[in-house]
Amino acid sequence: MVLNRVGIIGGGQLAWMLRDAATKLNIQLVVQSPNQNDPAISIANQVIVAPIADSFATKNMSQICDVITFENEFIDLPKLQNLESNGVKFYPRLNSLSPLLDKFDQRCFFQNINLPIPRFSLLENETDLHHDLGYPVVLKARRHGYDGYGTFIINNKQELTEIWHRYNSPSMLLEEFVPYQQELAIMAARNIQGEVICYPVVQTIQKDQVCRQVFVPAQIPDSLVKNVEAIAYTLLSKLEYVGVVGIELFLTEDNRVLVNEIAPRTHNSGHYTLDLCDISQFEMQLRAVTGLNLPEIKFKSSDAAMVNLLGYETSNSDYQEKRAQINAISNTYLHWYNKTESRKGRKLGHVTILGNSRQELEQKAAKIEAIWYQ
């Protein structure tokens, strides 16, 4: 049975970018989001203005939707589980989401299914400060961290102690710092029938723990591509997952692939699919959760890049002049999220570049950043 009324918990740009796919597939979108100015409000067939974790609003949404999916992870899982036990259909299923929402639980799950990961431990009390992971070490909030928020690179025990106490000594994840050659990512999808499909492995360029650029495909051997794809297949199969996931990985200095984090939704590292692929990650998400098949992906060029347009000041500007300059660059496709407020680090838009060589893409990406951040 095809499901054609889809509820989305979250109204940011990831929900907004479902627009074209929903039109193509004749799917109606109902969005639950707390702010009337959120990007997806403008594209929804129906809107429920409520906080992301408001399960009462989600219950109301379920009465006008065939299935509910997620734009972010800021949900109240136990309350949604009560709804699911009473017949509300969520994809991915909540049992699939449960081990992924908390970063420590996520690490334990990866370990249990034998995925390669950095060494890690839990910081809950003073004795845990005497860890054996060495320095530098990575300290992460267990929930609600994104785009570098809630993640700290710690250089010594004194710094670890000070930062942990500064945040009132919560339970946090500690993991070894991984020296790496590249940061990699892959988008993958699994539908209700169990079909799995993978997009290309990409290289991500991070600055201050926020993705600035993505290059497609990653320049790595086929053996490593197969390794990453096998990780994606294992993860989706073990979880019996339905929907799209973004998997971020490290390629270590000794050519090992380690899983960094999983995003159980569409993801920034897959935005290039809107312009490079005949089926974007957003269409693949809707296909997966509504029972449609997952076709093989066709590509419009051999190479692509994506450049994030991040806020660098506090303003209400729409940056029309800079956007015009970027649009004048050949083979570029600018996606502007129509957010009403800019602040440092906020994702305001992105640009896809299509081309036939890595050198060409790097030059255009540098030009776009020079225009944007000047």
N, C-alpha and C positions, 0 to 999 in steps of 0.2 A: 504494500500500500504506500503510495506517495503522499507525503505530508507537505502541505503547501501554506500553512500559517505558522511562521516560526517566531517565537519570542526570543529576544536578546536581552540578557541581563548585562547592562552597561551601555552607555551611549557615546563613547568616545570615537576617535577616528577609525578604530578597527571595526566598529559597527557601521560607521558611515561608509566605509569602503565596501560593504556588502551590497550597496545600492545597485550597481550595474548588473551584478550576478543575479540579484533577486528579480530584476526586470526581465532578464534573459530567460530565467527559469519559471517565470510567472509565480513567484513566491511573494507572499505578503509578510512584512516585517512589523512586529510589535516590539517597541523598545521600552524597557524600564530603566530610567536614569534620573538622577536627583536634580538636574539643572536644565532649565528650559533652553539654555544657550549651548548645551553640549552638541557636538557636530551631528550625531545621528538623529537628533530630534527632527531635523529638516527632511530626512529621507524616509522616516517611518510612516507606515500606513496608519498606525495608531500608537499613541504614547501614553505611558503610565509614569507620571512624575513621582518618584519615590527613591529613597536611598537604595544602593545596591543590595545591602543586607536585609532589606525589609521583606520578610517572607510573606507577610500578609498581602503586600502588593504583588508578589510573585504568584501567590495563590489566585488572586484576581486575574492576573495575566494568563494563567494556565487555562482559565475558563473560555478564553477566546483564541487559544493557540493549540496546534496539534503537537508541538514539541517545543522545548525551551533549551537554548544553548547559552554560551557565556562569552562575554568580551573580556572579562578580567577575572581575577581570583579573589576579589574582596568580598566573598560571600559568607553567609552564616550556614555552614554545611549541616550541622545537626537539624536546624529548622527546615532546611530543604529536604533532608532525609525523611522528615515527617510527611512532607508533601508527597515525596516519591512513594512512600509506603501506602499512600492513599490514592495512587493511580496517576499522579502527574508524571509526564514523560520528559526526562532530561537526557540530552545527548551532548557531551559524553555522560554516561551514567555516573551517578555520584560515587559508586564504589571504585570507578576508574579514577575519579578526581581525588579521592580521599588521601592516597599516599603522596600526592604531588603538591598539595597546597602549602605544606610546612616543609621548609628546606631540609631540616634534619630528617623528617620522615621520608622525604624524597631520597636523601642519601642512603638511608637504611634499605629502602625498597630496591634501589639500584644494586646495592651490595647483595641483597637476597637473590636477585635474578642474574647475578654474575656479570653486570655491566662494569666496564673499567672506569674507575673514578679516583679522584685524589683521596689521600688519607684524611680522615676527619674525626672529630670528637665533639662532645657536648660540653658547653660551658654553663654550669648551673650554680656552682658554689666556689668558694675560695680555693679549695684543693684542686679544682679543674684548671686553675691558672698555671699549674705546674704540668703543662701538657708536653708531649714528646714529638710535636709536629715541626719544631724548629722555628726560626725566624728568617725572613718575614713570614707572617702567618695571616690568613684571611679570616676576618670576623664578619659574620652575617646575621642579620635579623632572621628569625625563623618564618615570620609572616610579613606580608605587605611591603617587601622591599622590591624596588624596580629601578631601572636606569641609574644604578649606582647608589640610590638611597638605601640606607641600612646595610651597606657593605663598606668595610674598612680594611686597608692594608696596614698591618701592625708590625712595627720593627723591633720591639723588645717587650719584656714582661711589664715594665713600668708603664709603657704606653697602653698595653692591653688592659692593665688594671684600671688606669685612669679613664679610658673610654667606656669600659664596662660599667664602672661605678657612675659615670656621668649619665648613663641611661638607666640608672636605678637597678643595676645588676639583674637584668632579665635573663631568661634561658635563651642562649644563642648558639649558633653553629660555628665551630672552629674547623678550618680545613687548611691543609698544607698549601703554601704558595707554589704554583707550578710554573717554572720557567718554560716558555713555549716558543715555537717557531711561528705559529699562526693560531689565530682563533677561527674556528670553523662553525658552520651551522648547516642544518638541513631542515626543510619543511617536509612533513609526511602526513598522509591521511589514511584513515581506515573507515569504511562505511558499515552500515548495519549488517550487510551480508558477509563481512569479513574481508572484502577486497582491500589491498594495501597498495598505495602508490607513493613514490618519492620524487621530490623535485631535486635539482642538482645540489651537490655540496658546494657551499659558497664560503668565501673568506670574509670575515667581518673585521673592520678596523675600528678599534675602540679608543676613546680618549676620555680620561677621568671616569672610566667604567661605563661610559655611554656610547652606544654605537654611532659612529659618524659616517662610515661608508661600508658598502657591501660590494664585493666583486664576484661575478658569476661567469664561469665556474671557478672554484678554487683551483689553483695550480698545484695539484698533488697527484701522485701516481694512482693508477686505476685500482691497485690493491687497497689503498687507503679509502678510496671512494666506496669500494665494496664493503670494507670494514664499517664505515659510517652507516651505510644502508642496512647492514645486518643489525646494527644497534637499533636503528629505527624499527625494523621489523620485529625484533625481540620485544622492544618496549610496548609497541602497539598490541602485539599478540598477547603478551602476558597480562596486560591491563584489560584486554577485550575492549579496547578504546574505540569510540565512535566520534569522528571529527578530525580536525587538523591539530598537529602539535608542531612546535618549534623546538629543536634540540640544539643546544649550544655546546661546543666541544673545544678542547685544547689539542693541538698537535704538538707534542713535547719535543724537546731538543733531541731526544733519542728515537724519534719517529713512532711514538705510541700515541694512540688516540684515547683521550679521557673525556668522559661526559662531565660537563660543567653544570648546566641547569636545563630543565624542561619547562616550556611554557605551554600549558594545555589549552591552546587556542591559536588563532592566527597570530602572526608575529612580525615584528619590524624587519627581521632579516629575510622575510619573504615578500616584501612589498614590490620588489622588482617584477614579480609574476604578473602584476597588472598590465605591464607593457611588453614583457618578453614572451609571455606564454599565451596560448589560446584559451587556457583554463587557469584562471588566477587561483591563488590560495583561498580567496574569498568565495569563489564559485565552488571550489572543491569542498570547502566547509559546508556550504548549503547542500551540495550533492550528498555528502556523507551523512548528514543528520536527517535528511528527508527520504532516504532509501533509494536514491538514484545511483547509477553506476559511476565508477571513477575511470574515465577514459584516459588513454595514453596522452601525454602532454606534447604539444608541438611548439616549436620555438621560432621566433621571428628574426633572430640573428644568432650568431655563434657566441657572442659575449654581451655582457651587460654590467652595469654598475648602478648602485643606488646611493644617493647622498641625502642624509637627513638635514633638514633645515631646522636648527634648534634655536630657541630663544637665547639672546645674549644680553638683553636689557629688559627693564620693566617699561612697557609701553602699551598703547592700544592701536598701534599702526598696523595697516594691512600690507605694508612693504610693496606697494604697487610698482615702484620704480625698479627695485631689485628683482622682483619677479619678472618684469618685462625684459630685463637684461639677460636673465637666465633662460627665458623662453626663446630668446634670439639665437641661442646656441643650437646648432644642428643636432638632430636625433635625440633631443631631450624632451621629457614629458614631466611637467610639474604638476604635483597634486597638492593643493592648498586646503588645509583642514577647516578654514573659516572659523578659527577660534578668535574670540573677541579680546583676549588679553595675552600679551607676551610677557614671559619672565624667563630668567636664565635657566637653560636646560630643557624648557618645555618644547615638545615636538609640535611644530607649527605646520610642517609640510615635508614632502620629500620630492626628490627628482630622480627619475630613471633615465639612464643613458644607454642607448643601444649602439653596438659597434662590432668590430671584427678583430680587435686586438686589445690586449691589456694596456699597452702603452697609450693608445688613443683614449681609453676610458680613464686612465689615471690623470692624463692631461686635462680632460674636460672636468673631472671631479675636482681637481685643484682650482680650475678656473671658477667653477660654481662656488666653492668655498671662499675664494678671494672676493667674489662679488658679494656674497651673503654676509661675511663677517668683517668687511672693510669698515 
